[in-house]
Amino acid sequence: MRSDLRPAAHPASHRTAAPRPASHRTAATLAALTVLALGAGTAPALAEDPAPPAPATVGIGRAVTEEYQRGAFHVNVWTDAATATVTTVSAKIRKNDTVVTEIPALTQAAWNKNYFSLPAGTALKLTEDGGGIPELGRYAIDITATDSLGHTLTRTDAGTLDFTLKPQLDLGFSAPSWDDRSTRPSGTLLGVQPGSGDLVPISGGRVSVQRLTPDTGTAQTATTDETGAFTGEPYADVRIGDEFRVSYAENNDQVHGSYAFTRSIATVRSRQVTVTATADRTRLLPGEKVTVTGRMTDPANADAPLAEQQLRVGLAMAGYTGSPVWQTVSTDADGRFTAQLPSAPGTRLDSWVVSSVDPFLSFPGVSGPLAMPQEGRVVVYRGLLAADGKVNVIGAFRPWYNPKQFFGHNVPETLLLENSADGLTGWRTIATYAANESGFPVLFNLNGRSQGGFFRVRHVLSDAFAETTGATFRLVRTPTRIVGVNANPEPVRKGAAMTVTGTLQQQIGSTWKVYGNAPVTLWFQARGSTAWKQLATGRTAANGVVTFPTKATVDGSYTLRHNGDGSHFNAPAAYADYVDVR
């Protein structure tokens, strides 16, 4: 056979082909016969194209170094054969042409049959740590996989083992002080060693430090020493809360990765001073001001005064920070300061407090109690004056600025019902209500006695609420009286007829006038008894006179009464006439 007609051989490959099927062998035989026929000068009876090589059934993905442990890696492996499974996966770790270590079997994940990784606890390590990797660096990973049908595939350079140090960075600051308000950043740069997880210093690393507040500054670079430590240049005029950003990035055969974070100044070395202060009152009413005076001295210098030091004086609430009312003051040559603070309506502040403006000045908390009553309002829903002189007033008391506010305190809020003849002077208390509710509004129900006039409900000043007076309102009835009560004859014989008369009057202005056509009742009390018994009901004549005929039975007293209507008071008789029955 001529060599130029021989079928070309497949190039050498790391893939091991599967055995050819019978149909492929038949086609090859037919092709050989065709060549012989051509050499003999006869035409072939049939010609076919050669069949393509069979595809590999095993697949290998990229081998990837684990992020959390650079002495480990994982790879995805699969088989395309429908009835086959991947049975073994092995790996070689290579530096150029030299295999430094082999992993005979990778472990298949229970949660993913295609995911293979190093067996647990078998991370690759440096030879100095008992492993097979001679030094830090990057290594080629070759993967060989076999399925249950015997198909095998080797993929060289399936991935790169990033066997380098993973950087870690720490940063701290020197504490600024009263005398030196600068800070110097310092820290340590370490690397997490693959496999063992040991922290080793990274020397010669260039760490960047940049100030972010109050203004962004130019980044400075500090170089680590053989222990991984670094120290930057000082930053001047720093305060608590100033922020700095530190960062490091490297990519070489020893170190690979970056690390960055932001950190702020958290502590300073304060100068200890003494501050004393007092307030001119313990209760601050709406519209008033409280004056707080005090002094700052230096205990380290025989309590000498400290001048030109700023302080914040404000109103506060116990247990809370911050206040809507603050004043910044400075000490004078004798270390003294004064602040005047107005009341804060609608708040629940209960104290005054002095604090330092400068974080480099420190002193124990200085404060004092200061009751700041809120403004409230009284709303009367209903006021009634009964014919018997009983007064009933129903309403509510609530905060002025927040009617739905919940105010949990256990000190009673006192409400008074007051009465005046002219609504201007002579106010007198006729009823008291002590409200001890923890929520608002406070509903009140006041009951007293009065002959009418002007009325108001007043809230008495307390630490919680200022004195508050509701609107004045008027309740009136016309006064009435019965005069001239007389029982005749007297003495009288038992069983004899007798009459009881009297006159009903009403007060019009300052004059008493007859009150005609009004109901009057006759009452009797037997001698030795304390009970009154109603005997009869009648009405007055036009002249206000009423006459009741009756019969004498036993000794006793007779009287007349008038029960007022919607506009008149009751008029119980001021006199009872005694009759002797014989």
VEXDREN-2710 file (C-alpha; in Angstrom, 1 decimal):
% VEXDREN-2710
k/r/px/py/pz
1/MET/0.0/0.0/0.0
2/ARG/1.3/3.5/-0.8
3/SER/2.1/5.5/2.2
4/ASP/0.4/8.6/0.8
5/LEU/-2.9/6.7/0.8
6/ARG/-2.7/5.4/4.3
7/PRO/-5.3/6.9/6.7
8/ALA/-3.8/9.6/8.8
9/ALA/-3.2/8.6/12.5
10/HIS/-4.8/10.6/15.3
11/PRO/-2.4/12.8/17.1
12/ALA/-1.4/11.8/20.6
13/SER/-3.7/13.1/23.2
14/HIS/-4.1/13.0/26.9
15/ARG/-7.6/11.8/26.2
16/THR/-7.9/8.0/26.1
17/ALA/-10.5/7.1/23.4
18/ALA/-13.2/4.5/23.9
19/PRO/-13.1/1.2/21.9
20/ARG/-14.5/1.6/18.3
21/PRO/-17.9/0.1/17.6
22/ALA/-18.3/-2.7/15.0
23/SER/-19.8/-0.4/12.5
24/HIS/-16.7/1.7/12.5
25/ARG/-14.5/-1.4/12.0
26/THR/-16.6/-2.4/8.9
27/ALA/-16.2/1.0/7.4
28/ALA/-12.5/0.9/7.8
29/THR/-12.3/-2.6/6.2
30/LEU/-14.3/-1.3/3.2
31/ALA/-12.0/1.6/2.8
32/ALA/-8.9/-0.7/2.7
33/LEU/-10.6/-2.9/0.0
34/THR/-11.2/0.2/-2.0
35/VAL/-7.5/1.1/-1.9
36/LEU/-6.6/-2.4/-3.1
37/ALA/-9.1/-2.2/-5.9
38/LEU/-7.6/1.0/-7.1
39/GLY/-4.1/-0.6/-7.1
40/ALA/-5.4/-3.4/-9.2
41/GLY/-6.9/-1.1/-11.7
42/THR/-10.5/-2.0/-10.9
43/ALA/-13.2/0.4/-9.6
44/PRO/-14.6/-0.2/-6.2
45/ALA/-18.2/-1.2/-5.9
46/LEU/-18.9/1.1/-2.9
47/ALA/-17.1/4.1/-1.1
48/GLU/-17.9/5.6/2.4
49/ASP/-16.5/8.6/4.4
50/PRO/-14.5/7.7/7.5
51/ALA/-16.5/7.9/10.7
52/PRO/-15.6/10.8/13.2
53/PRO/-13.8/9.9/16.4
54/ALA/-16.0/9.1/19.4
55/PRO/-16.4/12.1/21.8
56/ALA/-15.1/11.9/25.4
57/THR/-17.8/11.2/27.9
58/VAL/-16.1/12.6/31.0
59/GLY/-15.9/16.3/31.6
60/ILE/-13.7/18.4/34.0
61/GLY/-14.4/22.0/34.9
62/ARG/-12.0/24.6/36.3
63/ALA/-10.2/23.8/39.6
64/VAL/-10.7/26.8/42.0
65/THR/-8.8/27.7/45.1
66/GLU/-11.0/28.0/48.2
67/GLU/-11.3/31.6/49.4
68/TYR/-11.4/30.7/53.1
69/GLN/-8.5/28.2/53.0
70/ARG/-5.9/28.6/50.3
71/GLY/-4.6/25.1/51.0
72/ALA/-7.7/23.6/49.4
73/PHE/-9.6/23.7/46.1
74/HIS/-12.7/22.2/44.4
75/VAL/-13.6/21.2/40.9
76/ASN/-16.7/20.1/39.0
77/VAL/-16.5/16.7/37.3
78/TRP/-19.3/15.0/35.3
79/THR/-19.9/12.1/32.8
80/ASP/-22.2/12.4/29.8
81/ALA/-22.9/8.6/29.7
82/ALA/-26.5/8.1/30.7
83/THR/-25.9/5.1/32.9
84/ALA/-22.5/6.1/34.2
85/THR/-21.3/7.9/37.4
86/VAL/-18.0/9.5/38.2
87/THR/-16.1/7.0/40.3
88/THR/-12.7/8.5/41.0
89/VAL/-11.2/12.0/40.8
90/SER/-7.5/12.6/41.6
91/ALA/-5.2/15.6/41.4
92/LYS/-1.6/16.5/41.0
93/ILE/-0.1/19.7/42.1
94/ARG/2.7/20.8/39.8
95/LYS/5.3/23.6/39.6
96/ASN/6.3/23.8/35.9
97/ASP/7.1/20.1/35.1
98/THR/7.7/19.0/38.7
99/VAL/4.8/17.4/40.5
100/VAL/5.2/18.5/44.2
101/THR/2.3/16.4/45.6
102/GLU/-0.6/14.2/44.6
103/ILE/-4.1/13.8/45.9
104/PRO/-5.2/10.2/45.1
105/ALA/-8.9/10.8/45.6
106/LEU/-11.0/13.9/46.0
107/THR/-14.2/13.7/48.0
108/GLN/-17.6/14.0/46.4
109/ALA/-20.0/16.4/48.0
110/ALA/-23.2/14.9/49.5
111/TRP/-25.2/17.8/48.2
112/ASN/-23.8/17.9/44.7
113/LYS/-22.6/14.7/42.9
114/ASN/-20.5/16.8/40.5
115/TYR/-18.6/18.8/43.2
116/PHE/-15.3/17.3/44.4
117/SER/-12.8/18.8/46.9
118/LEU/-10.1/17.7/49.3
119/PRO/-11.1/15.4/52.1
120/ALA/-11.9/17.2/55.3
121/GLY/-8.9/18.0/57.4
122/THR/-6.4/17.4/54.6
123/ALA/-5.6/20.9/53.4
124/LEU/-2.3/21.2/51.6
125/LYS/0.5/22.6/53.7
126/LEU/4.1/23.7/53.5
127/THR/6.8/21.1/54.0
128/GLU/7.8/23.0/57.2
129/ASP/4.3/22.3/58.5
130/GLY/4.3/18.6/57.6
131/GLY/2.9/19.0/54.1
132/GLY/4.1/18.5/50.5
133/ILE/4.2/22.1/49.2
134/PRO/7.8/23.4/49.3
135/GLU/7.1/27.1/49.3
136/LEU/4.5/29.8/48.9
137/GLY/3.5/30.5/45.3
138/ARG/1.1/29.5/42.6
139/TYR/0.9/25.9/41.4
140/ALA/-0.8/24.2/38.4
141/ILE/-3.6/21.7/39.2
142/ASP/-4.0/18.6/37.0
143/ILE/-7.2/16.6/37.4
144/THR/-7.8/13.0/36.3
145/ALA/-11.4/11.6/36.4
146/THR/-12.9/8.2/35.6
147/ASP/-16.5/7.1/35.3
148/SER/-18.1/3.8/36.0
149/LEU/-17.9/2.7/32.3
150/GLY/-14.1/3.1/32.4
151/HIS/-14.0/6.4/30.5
152/THR/-11.0/8.4/31.7
153/LEU/-10.0/12.0/31.1
154/THR/-7.0/14.0/32.3
155/ARG/-7.1/17.8/32.2
156/THR/-3.8/19.4/32.7
157/ASP/-3.7/23.0/34.0
158/ALA/-7.3/22.6/35.2
159/GLY/-6.7/25.4/37.5
160/THR/-4.2/27.3/39.7
161/LEU/-3.6/26.7/43.4
162/ASP/-3.2/30.2/44.9
163/PHE/-0.9/29.0/47.7
164/THR/-0.2/32.5/49.0
165/LEU/-0.7/34.5/52.2
166/LYS/-4.1/36.1/52.7
167/PRO/-3.5/39.5/54.3
168/GLN/-5.0/40.7/57.5
169/LEU/-4.6/44.2/58.9
170/ASP/-5.1/45.9/62.2
171/LEU/-5.0/49.6/63.0
172/GLY/-4.9/51.6/66.2
173/PHE/-4.3/55.2/67.3
174/SER/-2.3/56.8/70.0
175/ALA/-4.7/58.6/72.4
176/PRO/-4.6/62.4/71.9
177/SER/-4.5/64.4/75.1
178/TRP/-5.1/67.9/76.5
179/ASP/-1.4/68.8/75.9
180/ASP/-0.9/67.0/72.6
181/ARG/-4.1/66.8/70.5
182/SER/-2.4/64.7/67.7
183/THR/-2.6/61.0/67.0
184/ARG/-0.3/58.6/65.3
185/PRO/-1.7/55.6/63.5
186/SER/0.0/52.2/64.0
187/GLY/-0.9/48.6/63.4
188/THR/0.2/45.2/62.2
189/LEU/0.1/43.5/58.8
190/LEU/-0.2/39.7/59.0
191/GLY/-0.8/36.9/56.5
192/VAL/-2.9/33.8/56.9
193/GLN/-0.7/30.9/55.9
194/PRO/-2.5/28.4/53.6
195/GLY/-3.0/25.0/55.1
196/SER/-2.0/25.6/58.7
197/GLY/-3.9/28.9/59.1
198/ASP/-0.9/30.4/61.1
199/LEU/-0.6/34.1/61.2
200/VAL/2.8/35.3/60.0
201/PRO/4.1/38.8/59.7
202/ILE/4.3/40.4/56.3
203/SER/7.4/42.6/56.1
204/GLY/8.0/45.3/53.6
205/GLY/4.2/45.8/53.0
206/ARG/3.1/49.3/52.1
207/VAL/0.0/50.2/54.1
208/SER/-2.1/53.3/53.2
209/VAL/-3.7/55.5/55.9
210/GLN/-6.0/58.3/54.9
211/ARG/-7.9/60.8/57.1
212/LEU/-11.6/61.1/56.2
213/THR/-13.0/63.6/58.7
214/PRO/-13.5/66.5/59.3
215/ASP/-12.0/66.8/55.8
216/THR/-10.5/64.2/53.4
217/GLY/-6.7/64.4/53.5
218/THR/-3.9/63.0/51.4
219/ALA/-3.2/59.3/52.1
220/GLN/0.2/58.5/53.7
221/THR/2.1/55.2/53.2
222/ALA/3.8/53.3/56.0
223/THR/6.1/50.3/55.5
224/THR/5.9/47.3/57.7
225/ASP/9.0/46.0/59.5
226/GLU/10.1/42.3/59.9
227/THR/7.4/41.8/62.6
228/GLY/4.7/43.2/60.3
229/ALA/4.3/46.4/62.4
230/PHE/4.0/49.8/61.0
231/THR/3.7/53.4/62.3
232/GLY/2.4/56.3/60.3
233/GLU/3.0/60.1/60.6
234/PRO/1.0/61.9/63.2
235/TYR/-2.3/63.7/62.5
236/ALA/-2.8/67.0/64.3
237/ASP/-6.0/68.5/66.0
238/VAL/-8.0/65.3/66.2
239/ARG/-11.2/64.8/68.1
240/ILE/-13.3/61.8/69.1
241/GLY/-15.2/60.5/66.1
242/ASP/-12.6/61.5/63.5
243/GLU/-12.5/58.8/60.8
244/PHE/-9.5/57.2/59.1
245/ARG/-9.3/54.6/56.3
246/VAL/-6.5/52.0/56.2
247/SER/-5.9/49.7/53.2
248/TYR/-3.4/47.3/51.8
249/ALA/-3.3/45.4/48.5
250/GLU/-0.6/43.0/47.1
251/ASN/-0.4/40.4/44.3
252/ASN/2.8/38.4/44.2
253/ASP/4.1/34.9/44.8
254/GLN/4.1/35.4/48.5
255/VAL/0.9/37.6/49.2
256/HIS/-2.3/37.9/47.3
257/GLY/-5.3/40.0/48.3
258/SER/-6.5/43.3/49.7
259/TYR/-7.8/44.4/53.1
260/ALA/-9.4/47.8/54.0
261/PHE/-11.6/49.3/56.6
262/THR/-12.6/52.5/58.4
263/ARG/-11.8/53.3/62.0
264/SER/-12.5/56.3/64.2
265/ILE/-10.9/57.9/67.2
266/ALA/-12.7/56.4/70.2
267/THR/-10.8/57.6/73.2
268/VAL/-8.8/60.6/74.3
269/ARG/-6.8/61.3/77.5
270/SER/-8.9/64.0/79.1
271/ARG/-7.8/66.5/81.7
272/GLN/-9.8/66.1/84.9
273/VAL/-11.3/69.3/86.3
274/THR/-13.8/70.2/88.9
275/VAL/-17.1/71.9/88.1
276/THR/-19.7/73.0/90.6
277/ALA/-23.1/74.6/89.7
278/THR/-26.4/75.6/91.2
279/ALA/-29.8/76.9/89.9
280/ASP/-31.8/79.8/91.3
281/ARG/-35.0/77.7/91.3
282/THR/-36.4/74.2/91.4
283/ARG/-39.5/74.9/89.4
284/LEU/-39.6/76.6/86.1
285/LEU/-43.0/77.9/85.0
286/PRO/-44.0/78.7/81.3
287/GLY/-42.5/82.0/80.3
288/GLU/-39.9/82.0/83.1
289/LYS/-36.1/81.5/82.9
290/VAL/-33.8/79.6/85.2
291/THR/-30.3/80.9/85.9
292/VAL/-27.5/78.4/86.4
293/THR/-24.2/79.6/87.9
294/GLY/-21.1/77.7/88.5
295/ARG/-17.3/77.5/88.6
296/MET/-14.5/75.4/87.0
297/THR/-11.2/74.7/88.8
298/ASP/-8.1/72.6/88.3
299/PRO/-7.6/70.1/91.1
300/ALA/-4.1/69.3/89.9
301/ASN/-3.2/73.0/90.4
302/ALA/-4.5/73.7/93.9
303/ASP/-8.0/74.2/92.6
304/ALA/-6.9/77.2/90.6
305/PRO/-9.6/78.7/88.3
306/LEU/-9.7/77.7/84.6
307/ALA/-10.5/80.6/82.3
308/GLU/-11.9/80.7/78.8
309/GLN/-13.2/77.1/78.9
310/GLN/-16.5/76.4/77.1
311/LEU/-19.3/74.6/78.8
312/ARG/-22.8/73.5/77.7
313/VAL/-25.7/74.3/80.1
314/GLY/-29.0/72.8/79.2
315/LEU/-32.4/71.4/80.2
316/ALA/-32.6/67.7/80.1
317/MET/-34.7/64.7/81.1
318/ALA/-33.4/62.2/83.6
319/GLY/-32.1/59.0/81.8
320/TYR/-31.9/60.6/78.4
321/THR/-29.3/62.6/76.5
322/GLY/-29.8/65.6/74.3
323/SER/-32.1/68.5/74.9
324/PRO/-33.9/71.2/72.8
325/VAL/-32.6/73.9/75.1
326/TRP/-28.9/74.5/75.4
327/GLN/-26.6/77.4/75.9
328/THR/-22.8/77.4/75.4
329/VAL/-21.0/79.6/77.9
330/SER/-17.3/80.4/78.7
331/THR/-15.6/80.7/82.0
332/ASP/-14.3/84.1/83.1
333/ALA/-10.9/84.9/84.6
334/ASP/-12.1/83.4/87.9
335/GLY/-13.4/80.3/86.3
336/ARG/-17.1/81.3/86.8
337/PHE/-19.9/81.0/84.3
338/THR/-23.6/81.9/84.1
339/ALA/-26.4/80.6/81.8
340/GLN/-30.0/81.6/81.5
341/LEU/-32.4/79.0/80.1
342/PRO/-36.0/79.6/79.1
343/SER/-38.8/77.1/79.8
344/ALA/-39.6/74.6/77.1
345/PRO/-43.4/74.2/76.7
346/GLY/-44.6/70.9/75.4
347/THR/-41.6/68.9/76.7
348/ARG/-41.1/66.6/79.6
349/LEU/-37.8/67.9/80.8
350/ASP/-37.1/67.6/84.5
351/SER/-33.5/68.8/85.2
352/TRP/-30.7/71.1/84.3
353/VAL/-27.3/69.7/83.4
354/VAL/-23.7/71.1/82.7
355/SER/-21.4/69.2/80.3
356/SER/-18.1/69.9/78.6
357/VAL/-17.9/71.2/75.1
358/ASP/-14.2/70.1/74.8
359/PRO/-13.8/66.3/74.9
360/PHE/-10.3/66.9/76.4
361/LEU/-12.0/68.3/79.6
362/SER/-13.6/65.8/81.9
363/PHE/-15.6/66.1/85.1
364/PRO/-18.3/64.2/86.9
365/GLY/-21.8/65.0/85.8
366/VAL/-23.2/68.2/87.2
367/SER/-27.0/68.5/87.3
368/GLY/-30.0/69.3/89.5
369/PRO/-33.7/68.7/89.6
370/LEU/-35.9/71.3/87.9
371/ALA/-39.6/70.8/87.6
372/MET/-41.0/72.3/84.4
373/PRO/-44.8/72.2/84.6
374/GLN/-46.5/71.9/81.3
375/GLU/-49.3/74.1/80.3
376/GLY/-52.7/72.5/80.4
377/ARG/-56.3/73.4/79.7
378/VAL/-59.6/72.8/81.4
379/VAL/-62.6/72.0/79.3
380/VAL/-66.1/72.0/81.0
381/TYR/-68.6/69.6/79.3
382/ARG/-71.6/70.3/81.5
383/GLY/-72.6/72.4/84.5
384/LEU/-75.8/71.9/86.5
385/LEU/-77.3/73.8/89.4
386/ALA/-80.2/71.9/91.0
387/ALA/-83.2/73.3/92.8
388/ASP/-81.8/72.1/96.1
389/GLY/-78.5/74.1/95.5
390/LYS/-76.4/71.1/94.4
391/VAL/-73.9/71.9/91.7
392/ASN/-72.5/69.3/89.4
393/VAL/-69.7/70.1/86.8
394/ILE/-68.2/67.5/84.4
395/GLY/-65.2/68.1/82.2
396/ALA/-61.7/67.2/81.3
397/PHE/-58.2/68.4/82.0
398/ARG/-55.5/67.8/79.4
399/PRO/-52.0/69.0/78.3
400/TRP/-52.2/72.0/76.0
401/TYR/-49.6/70.9/73.4
402/ASN/-50.3/67.2/73.2
403/PRO/-53.9/66.3/74.1
404/LYS/-53.3/62.6/73.7
405/GLN/-50.1/62.5/75.7
406/PHE/-49.6/59.6/78.1
407/PHE/-48.1/61.0/81.3
408/GLY/-47.3/58.3/83.8
409/HIS/-46.8/59.9/87.2
410/ASN/-48.4/59.0/90.6
411/VAL/-48.7/62.5/92.0
412/PRO/-52.4/63.6/92.1
413/GLU/-53.4/66.5/90.0
414/THR/-55.9/68.7/92.0
415/LEU/-58.9/70.4/90.4
416/LEU/-61.0/72.9/92.3
417/LEU/-64.6/74.1/91.6
418/GLU/-64.8/77.7/92.6
419/ASN/-67.8/80.0/93.0
420/SER/-68.1/83.8/92.9
421/ALA/-71.1/86.2/93.1
422/ASP/-69.8/88.6/90.5
423/GLY/-67.3/86.4/88.6
424/LEU/-64.4/88.8/89.5
425/THR/-63.8/88.7/93.2
426/GLY/-64.5/86.6/96.2
427/TRP/-63.8/83.2/94.6
428/ARG/-64.4/80.4/97.1
429/THR/-63.8/76.6/96.7
430/ILE/-67.0/74.5/96.8
431/ALA/-65.6/71.2/95.5
432/THR/-62.2/69.4/95.1
433/TYR/-61.2/66.6/92.8
434/ALA/-57.8/64.8/93.0
435/ALA/-57.0/63.0/89.7
436/ASN/-54.4/60.3/89.9
437/GLU/-54.8/58.9/86.4
438/SER/-51.7/57.9/84.4
439/GLY/-53.1/58.9/81.1
440/PHE/-54.8/62.0/79.6
441/PRO/-57.3/63.5/79.4
442/VAL/-58.2/63.5/83.1
443/LEU/-62.0/63.4/83.4
444/PHE/-63.4/65.1/86.5
445/ASN/-66.8/65.1/88.2
446/LEU/-67.1/68.0/90.7
447/ASN/-70.0/68.2/93.2
448/GLY/-70.7/71.1/95.5
449/ARG/-73.4/73.4/96.9
450/SER/-74.2/77.0/95.9
451/GLN/-77.0/79.5/95.5
452/GLY/-75.8/80.2/92.0
453/GLY/-73.5/82.8/90.4
454/PHE/-70.3/82.4/88.5
455/PHE/-68.3/79.2/88.4
456/ARG/-64.9/78.1/87.2
457/VAL/-62.6/75.0/87.4
458/ARG/-59.0/75.6/88.4
459/HIS/-56.1/73.2/88.2
460/VAL/-53.7/73.8/91.1
461/LEU/-50.0/74.3/90.3
462/SER/-47.9/71.1/90.5
463/ASP/-44.5/69.9/89.3
464/ALA/-46.2/68.3/86.3
465/PHE/-48.6/71.1/85.2
466/ALA/-48.9/74.8/85.7
467/GLU/-51.9/76.5/87.3
468/THR/-54.7/76.6/84.8
469/THR/-58.1/78.1/85.0
470/GLY/-61.0/77.1/82.7
471/ALA/-63.5/79.5/81.3
472/THR/-65.9/81.2/83.7
473/PHE/-69.5/80.2/83.3
474/ARG/-72.8/81.2/85.1
475/LEU/-75.4/79.0/86.7
476/VAL/-78.5/80.8/88.2
477/ARG/-81.9/80.1/89.8
478/THR/-84.4/82.4/91.4
479/PRO/-84.3/82.2/95.2
480/THR/-87.7/81.6/96.9
481/ARG/-88.9/81.7/100.5
482/ILE/-92.1/81.1/102.5
483/VAL/-93.0/83.6/105.2
484/GLY/-95.8/84.0/107.7
485/VAL/-96.4/80.3/108.4
486/ASN/-99.3/80.2/110.9
487/ALA/-101.5/77.3/112.2
488/ASN/-104.9/78.4/113.7
489/PRO/-106.5/78.1/116.1
490/GLU/-104.1/77.2/118.9
491/PRO/-104.6/75.6/121.2
492/VAL/-107.2/73.5/119.5
493/ARG/-109.5/70.7/120.6
494/LYS/-108.7/67.2/119.2
495/GLY/-110.7/66.5/116.0
496/ALA/-111.5/70.2/115.5
497/ALA/-110.9/71.9/112.1
498/MET/-107.9/74.2/111.7
499/THR/-106.0/76.0/108.9
500/VAL/-102.3/76.5/108.0
501/THR/-101.4/79.5/105.9
502/GLY/-98.2/81.1/104.6
503/THR/-96.9/83.3/101.7
504/LEU/-94.5/82.2/99.0
505/GLN/-92.1/84.9/97.7
506/GLN/-89.4/85.0/95.0
507/GLN/-86.4/87.4/94.9
508/ILE/-86.4/89.7/91.9
509/GLY/-83.1/91.6/91.9
510/SER/-82.8/92.7/95.5
511/THR/-86.5/92.7/96.3
512/TRP/-88.8/89.9/97.5
513/LYS/-92.0/89.7/95.7
514/VAL/-95.0/87.4/95.9
515/TYR/-94.8/84.2/93.8
516/GLY/-98.3/83.2/92.7
517/ASN/-99.6/80.0/91.2
518/ALA/-96.7/77.9/92.5
519/PRO/-96.8/74.5/94.1
520/VAL/-96.6/74.3/98.0
521/THR/-96.8/71.3/100.3
522/LEU/-98.0/71.0/103.9
523/TRP/-95.9/69.0/106.3
524/PHE/-96.5/67.8/109.9
525/GLN/-94.2/66.5/112.6
526/ALA/-95.8/64.9/115.7
527/ARG/-94.4/65.8/119.1
528/GLY/-91.5/63.5/120.1
529/SER/-90.9/62.4/116.5
530/THR/-88.1/63.3/114.2
531/ALA/-89.9/62.5/111.0
532/TRP/-91.9/64.9/108.9
533/LYS/-95.0/63.7/107.0
534/GLN/-96.5/65.4/104.0
535/LEU/-100.2/66.1/104.5
536/ALA/-101.3/68.0/101.4
537/THR/-100.4/69.7/98.2
538/GLY/-101.7/73.0/96.9
539/ARG/-100.9/76.1/94.9
540/THR/-100.4/79.8/95.9
541/ALA/-103.0/82.4/95.0
542/ALA/-102.0/85.4/92.9
543/ASN/-100.9/87.2/96.0
544/GLY/-98.6/84.3/96.9
545/VAL/-100.8/83.1/99.8
546/VAL/-101.6/79.5/100.3
547/THR/-104.2/78.0/102.8
548/PHE/-104.4/74.4/103.8
549/PRO/-107.5/73.2/105.9
550/THR/-106.7/70.3/108.2
551/LYS/-107.9/68.5/111.3
552/ALA/-106.2/68.5/114.7
553/THR/-105.2/65.1/115.9
554/VAL/-102.2/65.2/118.1
555/ASP/-99.7/67.8/119.3
556/GLY/-97.1/68.8/116.7
557/SER/-95.6/71.3/114.3
558/TYR/-96.8/72.4/110.9
559/THR/-94.7/73.9/108.1
560/LEU/-94.8/74.7/104.4
561/ARG/-92.4/73.8/101.6
562/HIS/-91.9/74.8/97.9
563/ASN/-90.1/72.5/95.5
564/GLY/-88.5/74.6/92.9
565/ASP/-89.0/74.2/89.1
566/GLY/-86.4/74.5/86.3
567/SER/-85.7/78.1/87.2
568/HIS/-86.4/78.4/91.0
569/PHE/-84.7/77.1/94.1
570/ASN/-86.5/75.0/96.6
571/ALA/-87.9/77.0/99.6
572/PRO/-88.1/75.1/102.8
573/ALA/-89.9/77.1/105.5
574/ALA/-87.7/78.8/107.9
575/TYR/-90.3/78.4/110.7
576/ALA/-92.6/75.6/111.9
577/ASP/-95.7/76.5/114.0
578/TYR/-96.4/74.3/117.0
579/VAL/-100.1/73.5/117.8
580/ASP/-101.2/72.2/121.2
581/VAL/-104.1/69.7/120.8
582/ARG/-106.3/69.3/123.9
END
